[in-house]
Structure formats: structure tokens, C-alpha cells
Amino acid sequence: MSKARSKSQPRRRTKESQSAGKRFFSFVASPVVRKLILSIVMIVLLYVLREGIFILFGWGLIIIAIALGFLIWVVWRGEFSVVRYRWNWVLGGITLAFAVWGVLAFFAPGDGPVSEATLGGRIGQSIIGAPDVVGGLRVTGLVLLGIIFVIPGKVWNALKNTWGALVRVARPRSETIPSQPTPLETIPTGITSSEAETIGETESSQGGTAPIFAPPAWSSQYEPVLTPGGWQLPPIDILDKPVEVQLDKEDINHRARLIEEALASYGVEARVVQVNMGPTVTQFGVEPGWDKKYREIKERGRNGSYETRVEEVSRTRVRVERITSLASDLALALAAPSIRIEAPVPGQPVIGIEVPNTVFGSVALRGAIESAAFQKIKARSKLAIALGKGAGGEAMAADLPRMPHLLIAGATGSGKTVCLNSVICCLLLHNSPDDVRFIMVDPKRVELVTFNGVPHLLAPVVVDTGKAIKALRWLSQEMDSRYRQFAQAGARNIEGYNKDRSPGEQLPYLVLVIDELADLMMTAFDEVEHALCRLAQLARATGIHLVVATQRPSVDVITGLIKANFPTRISFAVTSHVDSRTILDMVGAEKLLGRGDMLYMPTEASKPKRLQGSFVSDTEIERLVYFWGNQRQIEVSPVDFDEVAERPLSAQIAAPLDPLLEEAKRLVQEHKHISTSFLQRRLRIGYPRAARLMEALQQAGLVEAAQPERES
């Protein structure tokens, strides 16, 4: 017993000494002690080698310390996105730091052990080479290179403007002022057409000629594009250049971390795997994590004690409903007015959480037209439309013949009329009156009347409700006439009819634009609904397309029959989820932010896509109208809708004659007094049919018009 006890004591001492050594090494290897030891070593080395280091680096040690501090901050905070997204700033800062280092090399520190070196040290001397003119040129080059890295866009614009000024100075005067200005060269960019006409009339009344304004900046580079019909298409420079809004990358990354932390606080494992920044909202792509189940397993160790080990039993994906149900909680965590969750994002294995940006940006119509998506559609279709940009910043465009009709709804001030203006401007930019003609109905009298000067209009903008109904009748008659022409030519649609014809014989597309459908529906519900549904069902092949907008998307305005014939819809911000269901058949439009924020439901999609609509200003519209209005060399005869027959569309197709009408006429000849009840008894028919026969006899003049009385 004593021998066993004596053997166990050395083993215990050995274990105690080993554990003490482990504790010592773990203490030394701890982060705090390790950093303290490294700091002491660095301070000692700097003190011992202070003279040699100063001779080598000079006052450049301060620059090195700043660079090390920035590097430590990036690694400590994990702000690698700063280096990734602002790499040009980092390179510019390094270049400017070398320039400052070289400037220090021009000065000497004075007497002392380091009098042989300069304030820039040996490295500063190597940067400038020698403290003379060549060294100054080197420093100047480094400064210019650093500025180019920091602000490349502004430097490029400055060089471009300088080169343009030099070219204008060197060019002869006869080349700078054209002898025959184009229509747009007679009006400056910032002056409307009405102001230009006023100035011209004032000069003419004073005995002089109308002034020729200085041409815009783009006119010298503009080459006129003429159509086969002799029309001149407007240039893209007639629209303002887009101005992009820069978003704060750090704020976006901070929001991504907040989303992950908020979901984790509710027991939902998820991570943000992608960020799509749009002009109005930013879409965070969230990938659901796993729900894991564990069990504890107790095992006996070698020393006889029990150890607990955790083992994973099963894992399942987090259900999508758990994330979508936390929409209000996420809005609270992000301090956002509202968020929209798209679960899942079509074609991607993520859930899209759309959060409004702190700074709202607009999508210029010119930027949307110059995008690759619009140009791809324009290459195959004349009626390409630039809709705007999606939540991820991608441009969206559509083809009007493939829609083939568009229904737009939205509350007042949500951007509905701006969307109509952008659609019209897209068509005016790329089509002459030989290609596209418009019928515009504006019961509000203030929105579409701006386009009254363009030659594309079949008639001036219709503002009277009665005349609008006549326009619908005329359009229905034009559709029937075109179908008869197609039948004679053996063509199926307008593309086949225009394929082998000269420009003067081709049929133009007809686009009906209605700014407020609710006003027409209140005036003549049955006739307007019948006309719109008939045109929507049959007019696609004839090249007639409808663009209808309303600010009251209720079931008595957008009926089920109208919705069935308008598969492509756009919804701006509405007041309630009931209106959202009426226009889109689902909720979501009531959470939109307004000012062009919309949901676009194309024909082939099952879910709407969120877009920021393209914006066109009143000044741009006036320039475009002035451009087309000045081309008066080709007169376009307007259409008079008042010549359309007054009878409603439902009565244009004559009803078949009743077989009993001849029998009723025989009864009129045999009896002096005829009534509806008399026909009902003698012909053994019901009251409605007898009343129709009585009306036919009255129209034929065989019976005097009288109020029929139904006998009991």
C-alpha cells in the first residue's frame, strides 16, 4: 500500500508541473500579453535604431504611421469594402503621400547626427532623385496622378471641355454658325416654345427679323435622321442627361448586418448573400439557414469523470413563412416606413427584402432609353417603351404590341401621369406620323393637352366626354375597316399588310391614350365598357393598342371584363389593399412609396416586378413638342369625330327580324286598335317579345306611338 502511494506522488507532481507550464504558456500566448510584448519590442527597437531609421525614412515616419493606423482600422473593423469599392481613393492617397514625402526631401534638418539626410530621408531623396527642377517635376507628376485617381470623372470632364473650347477657337467662324439652322437650333435648351415664339414676335414687330438663338451644345454633333416619308426624327440629346445618386456603401452594409441580427434575435438563422441597389429601394437577398436539433451524450473519460458531448441529430431548412411573417419587426429594426418581402425572388434561391433608401433617386428617361434592354427591344419593334429601373438597378423595357394593351392605376400624385408622358415620349422619339398616330383623351383637361402641337395626333386632344365616346366609335369602325383591307390583301395582321408596301401606302399604328377612365365610365358605363372590351379583344392584329389610366381602381371602373382583356398592368401607390387586389389580383401596391414607385405585371409573369418609373420633365416634353411642331412641310389632315353616327356600338349590328312580324302586320290590317296585350294573346307569345313587335310596328309607321299598358 505504501509502495503504490509512493509511486502515485511523483506522477501527481509531474502532472502539476505540466499544468503549471501550460498555464504559463497560455498566459504568454494570450492576445493582450502578446500585443504588449510586441509593443515593447517595437519601442525598444525604435529607440535603439532611432538615428538610422530617421536617416532612412525622415519625417516620412508620420506617413508610415498614418498608413499603419488605417490598415489596422480596416483589419480591426473588417471594413474591407472600403478598399474594394474605393480602391481609386486608396491609390490616390498613396500617390499623394509619396508626393508629400518627396517635398520633405527638399529640406535639410540642420546640424546633428542626421545632418547628412533630409527631412524626407533616403527614401524621399530616391523619390525626387535630386533637389532640382527634375525633382520638382517628379513631385508635380505624383500630385497630378493622385488627383486623377481621386476624382477621375471631374478630371475627364475638365479635359473634354478644355479640348472642346480649343477646337471652337481654332475653327473658322463660317463653320461654327450654320447658314440654315434646324428647327431645334432656333430655341435654346432652357427656353420653352411659348417663350421663344414671344421673343420672335417682339423682334418682328420692331421691324427686324426673328432672332436666331445660339445652337445648343449638342447641335454641332447632331446628324439629322430622315424617314422615308420626309420627317426628321428628334435626337436623343433633346432629353436631359441622367444624374445618378450615389448611395452610401457603409449604410447598406450596416443595414445588411441589422437584418441578420434582427432575424437571429427571433430565432431565425439567415444571412444576406446579395445586395441589389436600386434608385428607390435596395433589395437584400436573404438565404434561409437551418433549423438544427441536438442531443447531449454523456461519456466516461479515462480518469473516471463524465463528459457531456453535443451531437447534431437533424437539420431542416428554415421555412419561408417564418421570414415573411417578420416584415413588421424588420421594418422596426431598420427604422423604415415599410418594407416589402418578395419570397422567393423569381429564378434565385433567395428571399428578397426591399428596404427604402435614405436618399431617393429618379430614373431619367434618357438613361432608360440608352440602356441595352431598351435597345434590344427597339431593334425588333417600333413601339418599344422604357419603363424604368428595377429594385436591383437593372433597366426594364417593354414592347407595346406584345402587351398588347396597358392598364395603369394609381392614386393622385403617385406618378401615373408621368408614366403616360414617358410612354408617349418614347414613341415620339423613334416614330414619325407615318408610323404611329395617337388619339388622346384627357377629361381632366390639364395633362395631355401639352401634346396638342405634334403632328402624330389624329385629332386635337379630346377633353369632352361626349366626343370621347365618338372617338371610341370611330376607332371601332376603323378596326373593322382595316380587317376588310387585310382580307382583300390576304394578310393576317398589320405587319403582313405593310411588309411589301411603299411608305405612303403603309398603315400606321394607332395608340389610344386615356388619362382618366373613371370619368368616362361615370358618363356612359355600358357603351365605354363595350367599346374598350371589343377593341381590346380584336384590335391587336390591326395595330391598334390601348393605354388606359385611372386613379380610382375600383370594381365599378375596372370591371372584370376590362381586367380580362388587359393582361399587362402597372400599379402605382394606392390607398388600400382592396384597390391593389382590384388592379393586380394581389396585395402589395398599398406599400409602395409613391413618386414613381410601381409594380409592373407583364403578360407572361405570375408575380409583379417592382420598378422605379422613368421620369420626363415638362421642359423635355416642350422641347419634343416644339421639334415636331416646327415640321410643317408635310400637312396631316385631322379626323373629325363628330361625323360618326350617334347610335351606340351595340346597335350598329342590326338584329334579325322577328318571324312573327309579318303576322303582326296582318293583324294591324284586320283590326283597327292594336296593343301589346292584344299581340300577346293572339300570337301566344310573352310580353317582352310582344313589346318588341309593337316597337317594330311603330317604327314602320303602321301603329301610332302610345304608352303600352300590360293587361293582367
Buried (B, 14 or more C-beta within 10 A) or exposed (E): EEEEEEEEEEEEEEEEEEEEEEEEEEEEEEEEEEEEEEEEEEEEEEEEEEEEBBBBBBBBBBBBEEEEEBEEEBEEEEBEEBEEEBEEBBBBBBBBBBBBBBBBBBBBBEEEEBEEBBBBBBBBBEBBEEBEEEBBEBBEEBBEBBBBBBBEEEBEEEEEEEEEEEEEEEEEEEEEEEEEBBBBBBBBBEBBBEEBEEBBEEEEEEEEEBEEBEBBEBBBEBEEEEBEBEBBBBBBBBBBEBEEEEBEBEEBBEBBEBBBEBBEEEEBBBBBEBBBBBBBBBBBBBBBBEBEEEEEEEEEEEEEEEEEEEEEEEEEEBEEEBBBEBBEEBBEBBEBEBBBBBBBBEEEEBBBBBBBBEEBBBBBBBBBBBBEBBEEBBEEBBBBBBBBBBBBBBBBBBBBBBBBBBBBBBBEEBBBBBBBBBBBBBBBBBBBBBBBBBBBBBBEEEBBBBBEBBBBBBBEBBBEBEBBBBBBBBBBBBBEEBBEEBEEEEBEBBEEBBEEEEEEEBBBBBBBBBBBBBBBBBBBEEBBBBBBBBBBEBBBBBBBBBBBBBBBBBEEBBBEBBBEBBBBBBBBBBBEBEBBBBBBEBEBBBBBBBBBBBBBBBEEEEEBBBBBBBBBBEBBBBBBBBBBBBBEEEEBEEBEBEEBEEEBBEEEEEEEEBEBBEEBBEBBEEEEEBBBBBBBEBBEBEBEBBBBBBBBBBEEEEBEEEEBEEEE
